[in-house]
Amino acid sequence: GRSGACFPLSMSEEDTRTPDLFHNLGIEMRPLGKSNPETSGLLNDRSDDEAEDEILSDPSDSSSQVSLFEDKKTFYLNIGLNYLVTAVAESSRGLVLSSLWPYVKMLGGDKPFLGYVVGVFSIGRLLASLVFGYLSDRMTMRNVFLISLGVCAIGNLMYALAYYFDKEYLLLTRFVVGFGSGVVASARTHIAALTPPENRTKYLAWGAAAQFIGFAISPGIAIGLSYCNFSLLGLKVTQETAPGYLLFLMCVGSALAVFLKMASVSPQNTVGSKSGSLVPIPKRTIIIGSIVFITLNFVVRGMISVVETIGTPIFMKQRGLNPEDSDSQSDASLFFLLLGIGGLFVYFFIGYVSKHVSSTILLAGSILFLGGGCVVLVDYGGGWSFLQMLVGMAMIWSIGSPSSQVIILASFSALLGSRPQGAMMGLITASGSVARITLPVVAGQTTFAMSFLISLALCGLSMVLLIGFWFYTRREMAKQAMNDPLL
């Protein structure tokens, strides 16, 4: 079937060939040197499987994702640990989703301060994405994961102890946790390094699902934690502090698993670094494609941060709940858990749909769902009905976000080709962090309606960029077909 990448390009000048540039635009193009005069041209009647087999085959490259390890079991163990680290890192956001607002209020904060707390987490992640991205190209991923989990454990313990301090200390703890959880970009680099291009989309999609589980499914755990109110070893364990203590234990346990079981693989000795490519790509197209994907990632991550910031206050306001009541937090956790379960199904459904629908169309559809959710959630003066809130949140949280994230990440990985991906994955993740820094602050300072209208405008910008790049690549393909008699 088709890869989930929209526009597989290559970033390095010496690596100017990459598989299937226009395949996912719905346009078939033969690789150089494999043209048949009877079927050459921009379009052909080969099946998708035949086209993909021909494009992805490389007789000179016999590497596979298992060749770096002794057996398949070791490979899957390393990939599984990668997903574990990703899920734990994202749980640092998801597990506190319903209790963060009550925690802020308990320490004397207000709605604008909540925006700062959410935003400072992303400042830490922004810096960490660049640092860990740089390190992942120069040291084993095992060591990068251990550093990340260590910082994350310290930050979450500090978060739990903020109960004894003030709201400014809470800001500091979220910055440290954000920095520690900034390893997500490196985790994607690790997946890309261990998998050949033809399998990369699948493993990246599973990685995105692990990230989604950590963020959107972990609120279900918070349902049980919302009833905590006891002391242990002199420490106060409440509905606000319990997530911090649990996350500390999760980070320590994950670090032990990585230390004992993960193989140390040099970033230069990877399958991804040996992958070949086939179609010559103009440097200008590469640069434009990078800008498009980084911008799209900014919009998608930013919209999720808006819902993350004001979703719980909207839910509690619509239901008439008291933020300081444990039952209210439990209800909010259950609401976002159900939305997360729906999103998890979307992750796996996308893998099937992408075999039959071009990912350009899928990405455009995802953006439409995000924009549609904003339209539904705008308060037009009469408040929200429960159905209105449910539909709007589901369109953003459960459908638009997971589907667009998978396609954007897979496309960007394909764009990078065989060059080391750590620094560039850090860059695209940093764009998401910038969105998570700015848009939560905006959401905290403006009305709910204005927050969604701003998000809607960003969706419109994304659609314009996507369509513009689609037409641009069609024009470039036509030029290549005219200039090369083998195409």
N, C-alpha and C positions, 0 to 999 in steps of 0.2 A: 504494500500500500504506500501511499504518499507519506513523505516525512512531514512532521509538523512545522517545519521551517517555512516561512513565507518567501524569503529572498536569500538563499544560501550564498554568501559572498566570502571573500577572503580579505584579511586586513594587511597582510605583509606583502611588500613589493616583490620579494623573491618567491612568494607563494601565490602567484596570480591565477591559479586555477582551482576551481572548487566545483563539486558536483551539483548539477541540476539547478542552475541559476533561476530559470523561469518556470520550472515544473509546477510549483505551487501557485503560480499565477493563473493556472489553468491552460498554459501554453507549453507544448512539448518541444524540446530542442535536443537534437542529437549531439553527443560529445564529439570533439574533433577526432578525425581519423576513423570514424565508425559509420560514416554516412553511406547509405545505399541510394544510388541515383534514382531508383524507382520510388523511394519513399522520402527523399530528402525534402527539406523545406521547413517552414515554421510549424506546421501542424502535420501530424501523421496519425495513422489509425491503429498504432500498437496499443496493447493493453497497458494499464498502469504498471502491473507487475513486470511485464517484459521490459518496459522503459526503465523502470527503477533498477532491475537486475543488470541491465546493460550499463546504466550510468554509474552505478555503485561498484561494479566489478573493477578490480585492479589486479591483474595477474602478477604484477611485480611486488605486491604487498600481501604477504601471507599472515600478517598479524591478526590477532583477535583479542577480545577483551579477556580471555582466559589465559593468554600466553604469558601475562605478567605474573601469574600465580601458579601454584602447583596443581590446582584443580579448580573445578567450578565452585566447589564449596567455599574455598578461600576467597574467590572473587565475590560471591554473593554475601559472604560475611563482611567484607570490606564495604561493599555497597550498602548493606544493611546498617552498619555502624555509621556510615555517612548520613543515612536517613534519620537515624536516632539522634545524632548531634543536631541536625536541622530541626527536627521536631521539638527537641528540648530548648533550642535557642528561640524558636517562635513561641513556645509556651510561656516565655518570659513576658510576652505581651498578652497572649490569650488567657492565661490563668488568672490574671489580675483585671481582666476586662470589666467584670461586673462589680468588683470591689474597689477599684481605683477611685471612682468618684466619691463613694462614702469615706474612703481613707483621706482624700483631700479635704473633704468637709470636716472630718473629725479633727484634723490638724489646723483648721482655721482657714482653708482655702476656698475659693469660689470658682465659678465656671471659667472665667478667663485664666485663672491659675491652673485649672485642669488642662487647658490647651498648652500651657507652658510645660506641664509635666509630661504630656504625650510628646510634645515637640522635642524636649531635651533628650528623651530616649533615642530619637532619631538622629540627633546631633552626635551622640556617642556611636551609633551604628554607622553614620556617614564616615566618621574618622576611621573606625575599625575596618570598614569595607576597603578603604584604600590601603591601610596598613596590612591587613591580612591578605588582600589581593596581591600586594607586592611580595609578601613572605611566601605565599603559596607557589610562586614561580622559582623560589630559591631554597626552600626546605621541604622536608616531607610533610604531607598533609596530616600525618599522625601528630607531629609536633605542633602544627598550627591549631589543630583541634584541641590539643591539651592546653595550650595557652588560652584559647578562647573559653573553654569550660572552666578553667581556673578563675579567670576574671569574672565570668558570669556567676560562679558560685559565691565569690566574695560580694558582688553587687547585690545578689538576692538576699544574702544574710543581712547586709546593711539595710535593705528595703524593709525586712521584717522588723529590724530594730528601730526603724524610724518612729515607731510607736512611742518611744521614750524621748524623742527630740521634737523637731518642728517641721513645718512645711518646706522650708528652704533645704533642710537635710534630705527630705524626700526627693527634691529635685536632683540633688547630688547622687542619690542612690540609683535613680532611673538613668542617669547619664552613664554610670558604671555598668549597669546591667545592659544598656544599649550597646556599649562598646564590646562587652563580652559576647553578646549575641550577634555581632556583626560578621560572624563567620559564614553566613549563608552564601555569600558570593563565592567564597573559597570552596564550599561544599559543591556548588555547581561546577566550579573549575575541576574539582576532583572527579566528578562524574564524566565530564567531557574528556578528561585525560585518560580515563580507563575504558572508554567505549568508542568503537568505530562510528563513523558518521551515520551509517544505516541503522544503528540501534540507539543512537544518542537521544533522539526525541523521546523514545519510550522511557528511558531511564531518567531523563530530565523531568518528564511528566510525573513519574513516581516520586521524584524528589520534590516537585512542587506540591504533590499531594501530601507528602510528609510535612512540608512547611505549613500547608493548610490545616492539617490535623493539629499541629502544635498551636496554631493561632485560633482556629475556629471550632475545633472539637474539644480542646482543653477546658473551655468554660464549663463543660459538663462536670468536670472534677470539682469545680468551684461550688457546685450545688451542695455537695457534702461539707465543704469547708465553711460554708456560710453559717453553719450552726456551731462552729468552734467557739468556745469561751471558757478557757481553763489555763492553768499555769503548769509549766513543765520545766524542771531544773531552774526555777526562778524566772523563767521567761513567759511573758504573757502571749498566749496563743488565742487570737480572736479571728473573726471573719475577715478582718483587714490584714492581719499579719501572717495568717496560716499559709496563704499562697507563697509568700517569701521563703518560709521555712521549707515547704515542700519542694520548691524550685531549687533551693540549695542542695537538698538531698538528691534530687534528680541530676543535677550537674556533677556532683561528686561521684554518683554511681556510673554515669556515662563516661566520666574521665577514667575511671578504673577499667571499664570495658574497653575503651580505646587503647589504653596503655597496655593491657594484657593481650588483646586479640587483634588489633589492627596492624596490618603489614606496613613496613616503611618502604614506600616506593618513591624513587627519585622523580622529580617533576620532568626531567629530561627523558626518562625511560618509560614512556607511556604510549598507549595505542593512538591517542589523539594527536600526538606530535609526529606520528608516522603516516597519517592519513594522506592519501593523494587527492588530487583534484583535477578537473577536466576542462572547464570552460573559462576562457580568458575574461577577466573582469576589469573594466576601466577603473582607475583609481578614483575618479570623481564619483562614480556610482557607489563605491565602497564608503566614501565619506558621507554622502547623502544618506545612504542606508543606515549608517551608524547614528546619525542625528535623528532619523525617524524613530528608530527603536528606543533610543534613550529617552526621547520625548514621550513616546507612548508609555514607557515604563513609569515616567514621572506622573503622568495623568492617572494611570490605574492605581498605583500605590498611594497617590495623594487622595483619591476618592475613598479608598478603604480607610485611610487615616481619619477622614472626616466622619465616616460612620463610626469608627472606633471612638472618636472623641464625643460625639453627640448622640450616638445610638442609644446608650443606656439612659441618659437624661430624657430622650424622646420617649422611650418605652415606659419609663416610670411616670412621666407626665401624662401620657395617653391613658395609662392604666390607673392613674391616681394613687401611686405608691409612695411610701416614705423611703427615701434613699438609705436611711439609717436602720431600717428594719431588716432583719435577716431573711424573712420571707420574701421581701421585695428583691433582695439580691439573688435569692434562689430562683425566683421567677424570671429575672433578667438573664441569669445564666442558662436556664432551660430554653429560653427563647432563642438565644444566640447559638446554643448547642444544636437545636433543630435546624436552624439556618445553615450551620456548618455541615451537618450530615447531608443536607441537600446539595451543598457545594461539593462534597466528597464524591457523590454520584456523578456530578458534572465532570470532575477530573477524569474519571474512568470512561465516561461516555464520549468525551472529546477524542480519546484515542481511537474509538470506533468510527466516529463521524469523519475524522480527518482522512480516513482511507477513501472516502467517497466525495468529500467536498473540499475544495481548495482552501488552504488555511488563510488566504487573503479574505475570502468571503467569511470564514469563521471569525476572524479578527474584527472585521467590520460589523458583524452581527453582535459580537461581544460588546463593542463600543456602543451600539444602539441600545443594548440592554442596560448598560451603565447610565446612559443619558436618559432612558425611559424611567429608570428608577428614581433619578433626580426629579423628573417632572412629577412623578406620583407623590414624592415625599415633600414637595413644596407645600407649606401651610398657606392656604388661600384665604385664611381669616376665620375659618370655623373649626380649627383644630384637625386632628387626624382621627379617622375611624380606625378600628383595629385592622380591618381588611386592607385599608389603604396603607397602613404602616407595614403590614406583613408583606404585601405585594411589592412595595417599593424597596424594602430591605432585602427581600429575596432576589429581586432583579439585580441589585448591586452585589450583595454579599455572597449569594449562592450560585449565581449564573454568570454575570458579567465579569466579576473579578477572577474566579478560578480559570475560566476558559481563556481569557485574554492573557493571563500570566503565563500559562503553559505555552501558548503560541509565541508570545514575545520572547521568552527565554530560549526556546528551541531555535527560533529564527536568528537570534543574536549569536548563539553558539555556532550555528552553521556559518554565519557571516564571518566569524573569527577564523574559520578554517582550521589549519593545523598549527597555527602559531600558539605560543603559551597564552592561556586564557585568563590567568589569575588577575593581572592588572586591569584588563578590559572588563571582566566580570565584576571587578570591584567598582569600576566606573559606572556601569549601568545600575548596579545596586546602590551606589552613591546617589544617583539621580532619584531613585525611589526614596532614599533617606532625606534628600533635600525637600521632596514633596511632603514627607511626613513631618518635617520641621515647620514648614511654612503654612500648609493648609490647616493643621490643627490649631495653630495660633489664630489664623483668620476665623476659623469656626468658633473659637472661644470668644472672639471679640465682636462677632456679628450675630445676626439672628439666624435661626435654623433655616428659614427660607432663603436668605441670602447665601448661606453656605452651599446649598444645593444648586442655586442659580449659577454660582461661580464654577462649581463642578460641571454643570451642564455646558457652560461656555468652553471649558477645557475639552470636553468630549467632542464638541463641534470642531475645535482646532485639530484634534487627533484624527477625526474623520477626513478632514481636508488634507492633512499630511499623508495619510494612508492612500487615499485616492490619487493624490498627486504623484506619489512614488510609484504607484501601480502603472500610471500612464507613462511615467519617465522610463521605467524598465522595459515596457513594451516598445518604446521608441528605440532604446539602446539595443534590444534584441533584433529589431528590424535592421538596424545599421550593421550589426554583426553578420546577419544573414546575407546582406547585400555585398559585404566586403570579403566574405569567406565562402568560396564555392563549395566547401564541404558541408556547410550548414543547411 
